[in-house]
């Protein structure tokens, strides 16, 4: 059966795949994609394994190998090797820039009467009291303050 998406890596692309495999740089998925790309390469001197053999060798499904070949041809080498970058984060930030600035200003001010310093829970409670946010957890306050350190 003729392949719709034929993989022919350039010498530079082959060298990049070999470098990723040799140094184990990047994620395990990246290393695995590099290995698969080298096996399905129909360029000069490539082993030209069939998809079923590649899938068996790397404990993957045949459709995974086909999708990798398609991604290389349609979207390019970088996307095939590194994967598709996310368009936006999976969870939107809890605080916008203005709210984060107000949190920082609150944190640098004096703590309430009877307290020696601000705690995360005190800061969260005060932000709700001042109606900066509707609700916020102490963990969100911690993460926001951690970013500015």
C-alpha positions in Angstrom: 0.0 0.0 0.0 1.4 3.4 -1.0 1.9 5.9 1.8 0.2 9.3 1.5 2.8 11.1 3.6 6.3 10.0 2.7 9.1 11.0 5.2 12.3 12.2 3.7 14.5 13.9 6.3 17.3 16.2 5.3 20.8 15.6 6.6 20.4 18.4 9.2 17.1 16.9 10.4 18.6 13.4 10.7 21.5 14.9 12.7 19.1 16.7 15.0 17.2 13.5 15.6 20.4 11.6 16.4 21.5 14.4 18.7 18.2 14.3 20.6 18.5 10.5 21.0 22.2 10.5 21.9 21.9 13.2 24.6 18.4 12.3 25.7 17.6 16.1 25.5 14.0 17.0 25.9 11.1 15.0 27.0 10.8 11.2 26.6 8.1 11.9 24.0 10.6 14.0 22.0 13.2 11.2 22.1 10.7 8.6 21.1 9.5 10.8 18.2 13.1 11.3 17.0 13.6 7.5 17.1 10.4 6.9 15.1 11.2 9.6 12.5 14.6 8.0 11.9 13.0 4.6 11.4 10.3 5.8 8.9 12.8 8.0 7.0 12.8 7.1 3.3 15.8 9.3 2.5 19.3 8.1 1.7 20.4 5.2 3.8 17.3 5.2 6.1 16.1 1.8 7.4 12.5 2.4 6.0 10.6 0.4 8.5 6.9 -0.1 7.8 4.5 1.6 10.3 3.4 -1.7 11.9 7.1 -2.6 12.7 7.8 0.9 14.1 4.7 0.7 16.2 5.7 -2.7 17.5 9.3 -1.6 18.2 8.2 1.5 20.2 5.1 0.0 21.8 2.8 2.4 20.1 -0.2 2.1 17.8 0.1 2.2 14.0 -2.1 5.3 13.9 0.5 7.1 16.1 3.2 6.5 13.6 0.9 7.5 10.7 0.0 10.7 12.6 3.7 11.5 13.2 4.4 11.1 9.5 1.5 13.3 8.6 2.5 16.0 11.1 6.0 16.0 9.6 4.8 16.5 6.1 2.0 18.9 6.8 3.3 21.0 9.7 7.1 20.6 9.5 10.0 19.0 11.3 10.0 21.2 14.4 6.3 20.5 15.2 6.7 16.8 14.5 9.7 16.5 16.8 8.6 18.9 19.6 4.9 18.5 19.4 2.2 21.2 18.9 2.7 24.2 21.3 -0.3 25.1 23.4 -2.3 28.1 22.2 -3.3 29.1 25.7 -2.6 27.8 29.2 -5.0 25.0 30.4 -6.2 27.1 33.3 -6.6 30.8 33.1 -4.7 32.9 35.7 -6.8 33.6 38.9 -5.5 37.2 39.3 -5.0 39.8 36.6 -2.2 42.3 36.7 -4.1 44.9 38.7 -5.2 42.4 41.3 -1.7 41.0 41.6 -0.4 44.5 42.1 -3.0 45.2 44.8 -2.0 41.9 46.6 1.7 42.9 46.5 0.9 46.4 47.9 -1.2 44.8 50.6 1.6 42.4 51.5 4.2 45.2 51.8 1.9 47.1 54.1 1.5 46.6 57.9 -0.3 43.5 59.1 -3.6 43.8 61.0 -3.6 44.5 64.7 -2.6 41.5 66.8 -0.4 40.0 64.0 3.3 40.2 63.6 3.3 39.5 59.9 1.0 38.7 57.0 0.0 35.1 56.5 -1.3 33.7 53.3 -4.7 33.1 54.8 -4.8 36.7 56.2 -3.9 38.1 52.8 -6.6 36.0 51.1 -9.2 37.0 53.6 -8.3 40.7 53.3 -8.5 40.6 49.5 -12.0 39.3 49.7 -12.9 41.9 52.4 -11.6 44.8 50.2 -13.6 43.3 47.3 -10.5 43.0 45.1 -11.7 39.5 44.3 -14.9 37.5 44.9 -13.0 34.5 46.4 -9.4 33.4 46.6 -7.5 30.6 48.3 -4.3 31.0 50.2 -2.6 28.8 47.7 -3.4 31.2 44.9 -1.9 34.0 47.0 1.2 31.9 47.6 1.6 31.2 43.9 1.2 34.9 43.0 3.7 36.0 45.6 6.1 33.3 44.6 6.3 34.7 41.0 7.6 38.1 42.2 10.4 36.7 44.4 
